[in-house]
Amino acid sequence: MKKALLNFLQQIEPDKKKSPFLHTLYDGFFTFAFSPNTTTAKGVHIRDGMDLKRTMVHVVIAMQLCYLFGTFNIGHQHYLALGQYTGLLEGFHLKLAHGLIKLLPIFVVTHVVGLGIEFWYAAKKGHPIEEGFLVSGALIPLIMPPDIPLWILTVSIFFAVIIGKEAFGGTGMNIWNIALLSRVFIFFAYPTYISGDEVWVSGIEGTEVNGLPAYISSEYGWAHGVFDWLFQSFGWSTFGDGGVLVADGYTGATPLSLAASGGWESVTSVYTESQMWWGTIPGSIGETSKPLIILGAIFLIATGVASWRIMVSMVLGAAVMGLILNGIAPAEFTDATPGIFKFMAVPWYYQLSIGSFLFAMAFMATDPVTASSTNTGKWIYGFMIGMVGIIIRVMNPAYPEGWMLAILFMNTFSALIDHYVLEANMKRRAKRTEVAVS
Amino acid sequence: MKSGITKNLFLLVLMLTADFAYGQSGQSGFSYFIYTLVGVAILILLFLVIQVADNLLAVEAKHSGADKAKANFSIFPSFKELFAPKAPAYANDAPIHALKQGHDILLEGAPESASISAGTSVTTFAIQPPNFTGLSPIPKLLVEVGDEVKAGDPIFFDKKVPEVKFVSPVSGEVIAVTRGEKRSIAEVVILADKEQKYRSLPAFDLAKGSVEELRAYLLENGAWSLFQQRPFNVIPAPGDVPRDVFVSTFDTAPLAPDANLVVAGREAAFQKGLDVLGQLTTGDVHLGLNAKGEESPSSAFTAAEGVQKHWFHGKHPAGNVGIQIHHIKPIGGLDKVWTLGVQEVIALGGMFLEGKYDGSRVVTVVGAELSEPKYIRTYVGAKIEDLLKDQTVSENVRYISGDVLSGQQKSVGQFLNYYDDQLSVIAEGDYYELFGWLLPIAPRPTISGTFPNFLYPDAKFQADTNTHGEKRAFVVTGQYEKVLPMDLYPQHLMKAILVNDFERMEGLGIYELAEEDVALCEFVCTSKQPLQEILKEGLETMREQS
């Protein structure tokens, strides 16, 4: 079986000179199926079993629970907004189908565009396909709102992969986190699609009822039709035609935007703590469920794939900054002051559990290429992300979340942190050898 | 300085805890604040008193002469001591360098019995000029094919440094001079006599002779090539005086020979060699001893006289002399230190005890591909074919002079290198593996937590030469630091070498490293980067610059 597959693959190998792109593509898939038969040439004679493919795929594995829950939650939020199937497991098949219909196109477009660019550059530069986009491509769908237009997604990935990575020399050379670059591009170029209260629930559109603005569910497309046909044959409930009015009093606001306007009280008036913890709230696709993200983080730390130093120091940094803000604006004194002081008074431990803090900590800040590369530097880098992220989240009047900007900001400075860590090492060495000589 | 920072951190933590503690008890905001202030004031006072007392203690320790081995006389325990492994009884309460970083690669194919068999089947030997870093490629030959030589007869010298003579390890007939690239001399091959004849050396009395006479004696009689000088691992120039001499008495590399076995019966020669080294250096002779084993190292090491002993407890590369130098007395810009292996020290001592050049070595022949891994007593530069004469060897294997991490690939007709005392034979790994990157079916050595290896800490592996992946740019960070017990940033040093940044290379400690020290880093590298080759190029550039 294995031999037959190997023989077959070796027979269909395209000619390298005639069609370099095809050959690169072939090589990418061949090394995906089979570890190459290369042996050590100079230096060590045996090598560790770990390689970059394995490293990258373990990050992707760590994200799978977020994918599963994110798919369900897209549908769950959709029906919650309409006031139908409000129970967690009611209409489960509809929620899952709706989530798949939203998530799959984002996933496919991300990979076709991103990997396409990667393959093209690999063929052009004549090097094997590198694994960098495996992780970026898995991250990008998770940090997008479910209704993101696919053309915007395409443009943002073009920007992130070409300007952010290939311009710097490919995998391992980029300065900024690719996934976050694609998101920040949308954030600045098409802000209405990725911020505000209306984008986090899918399949809802604005209309007018009796001259007043109102929200109804959009008309379902052909994909929903296919599922409807399938569900009907089982005798299950179906999507229907859409056009259902949104439930009374439903806002679609995320906990963060509630906290920004009215502090912790207005958050708890809409969402319970357990909802926010388990993640049945509106938000980007993959970042809402805290326990699943923590499971992923534990997996990454246990396998040693991601740096625990960055994660721990980031929690510390955010906690310290949260405490400082609590200290500046204690809840007792800010009862009557609306706006930013209320947000500052949100207890620091809630600052850690709302928003995308945990997702950013587990999967974004720990990217080894863009983080500081020295162990001391990692402590400083993570701590600073934690502090800066809370500052941006709370102090920024327009947009109540900070991790994307904080991580990109600290990406920029990670090399500087390393520089000073190395300088210290060089000074220490100079001093040590001075003592040893004298 | 560092301990000062730690102490102040202690203080800060205590202050903060006190702060919260007071905060719990207070009812109104005002009393909160007063209590905290009083608490902090008391703490500061307390710590001032403790700090002064602590410093007085250290001063007293220095005055009374108790503070010799940099032991901790402070009342604050250092974290290193708190979590250090328990010192073994045989170390007699000497301070121990506990090295946390490192990794032991456990391979199958170690010798089963701790006895040394006579290498009667090994008859061909070679002395190979390329083994000596920095030697000119075409040294001046003093013998021709067909000449009879005795053990200790000079074979060749470098025209640039004619004082340093390279001598024959055995007596016999020169049967070939193999040329390499551009007519460089690769091997001078000698077929050994059945009965070894030695060139008789003039006696040298260590107590009477001057250091200058001693150096001339060593140069003339071929002992100079036993020394390796760091930085760069070269043979020292005739005028070089070492700051210190370092000898590591244990080897932690995969399947490395046991020095305790090697030194058995040659204790006197080892001690004599140390005495000679003591005469040559202006500083000390430092001995690195293994504190990890259950049994005490050989008394030749623990009871050695006239040397500074240092105990090390750690995984590979704790036994590398470069790592030990870093922890004992690191190499600075202009320093020159010498290093020797245990067998070289014995050979040096043997010259003075027995009045003859002793080219004998104990070589271990190891690897899972051999029928009978064992120790063999033979001479420097033994032929690989001869060493394997009474063994059955599997098909498609690689012969390595040295260990699997830093050794050199050889063909079966070639010879062990001058400084190597190990022949490793492992399988070639030129096979394709289905989804090898995702689901490896055969167990393999690794430090990664993504393999279930941590469940079987004592498992031994049959490693092969497959790279298990393709070469990539540096992506993963912090993994080299996990296996290099030095205050050094290998990845940044490598990058400095690649861009030829001399200042950085020097600053980040290139002088402290030899290729064998980064071999384990190269093994664990996820991106399959050739670190030893990069470092070699860097060292060569620096050597040409100096």
Interface residues (C-beta under 8 A of the other chain):
Chain A: K2 L5 L6 T31 A33 F34 S35 P36 N37 T38 T39 T40 K42 G43 V44 H45 I46 R47 D48 G49 M50 D51 L52 K53 R54 T55 V57 H58 P128 E130 E131 G132 G169 G170 T171 G172 M173 A302 T303 G304 V305 S307 P368 V369 A371 S373 T374 N375 K378 D418 V421 L422 N425 M426 R428 R429 A430 R432 T433 E434 A436 V437
Chain B: I105 R243 K329 P330 I331 G332 G333 L334 D335 R398 I400 V404 L405 S406 G407 Q409 S424 I426 E428 G429 D430 Y431 Y432 E433 L434 F435 G436 W437 L438 P440 R444 P445 T446 I447 S448 G449 T450 F451 A463 D464 T465 N466 T467 H468 G469 E470 R472 A473 F474 V475 V476 T477 G478 E481 D487 L488 Y489 Q491 H492 R504 G507 L508 G509 E515 A519 E522 F523 V524 C525 T526 S527 K528 P530 L531 Q532 E533
